[in-house]
Amino acid sequence: MATAYQHALEHDDRRLALLCKALSHPARVQILRYIAQHPGCIGNQILLHMPEDGPRAQSTISQHLRVLREADLIETFDDGAAVCHYAKPDSLTWLREYLEQMI
């Protein structure tokens, strides 16, 4: 029978795996970095500031944003017709602290 501590570890391990999977694509890392440096940005701004080898279609950016949202790394808010994106510092802090525990 698993203890509460074991359940917490399993939950944290699943969360870590989800975050790592979300960050396993270089474009998503680039997008997250841009959003963290430019809170409230919209999809078109992200697309315009992607590196030359980054995604070039708005639909591709949208798919990457969905993965980051599902992993709880970003949140979005509607501002009229625009959708503004924000990094979630709590999730990034949790990731850093959890990885530091492994060292």
Secondary structure as the mmCIF struct_conf table of DSSP 4:
data_model
#
loop_
_struct_conf.conf_type_id
_struct_conf.id
_struct_conf.beg_label_comp_id
_struct_conf.beg_label_asym_id
_struct_conf.beg_label_seq_id
_struct_conf.end_label_comp_id
_struct_conf.end_label_asym_id
_struct_conf.end_label_seq_id
HELX_RH_AL_P HELX_RH_AL_P1 ALA A 4 ALA A 22
TURN_TY1_P TURN_TY1_P1 LEU A 23 SER A 24
BEND BEND1 HIS A 25 HIS A 25
HELX_RH_AL_P HELX_RH_AL_P2 PRO A 26 GLN A 37
BEND BEND2 HIS A 38 HIS A 38
TURN_TY1_P TURN_TY1_P2 PRO A 39 GLY A 40
STRN STRN1 CYS A 41 CYS A 41
HELX_RH_AL_P HELX_RH_AL_P3 GLY A 43 LEU A 48
TURN_TY1_P TURN_TY1_P3 HIS A 49 HIS A 49
BEND BEND3 MET A 50 MET A 50
TURN_TY1_P TURN_TY1_P4 GLU A 52 ASP A 53
BEND BEND4 GLY A 54 GLY A 54
HELX_RH_AL_P HELX_RH_AL_P4 GLN A 58 GLU A 70
TURN_TY1_P TURN_TY1_P5 ALA A 71 ASP A 72
BEND BEND5 LEU A 73 LEU A 73
STRN STRN2 ILE A 74 ASP A 79
TURN_TY1_P TURN_TY1_P6 GLY A 80 ALA A 81
STRN STRN3 ALA A 82 ALA A 87
HELX_RH_AL_P HELX_RH_AL_P5 PRO A 89 GLN A 101
TURN_TY1_P TURN_TY1_P7 MET A 102 MET A 102
#
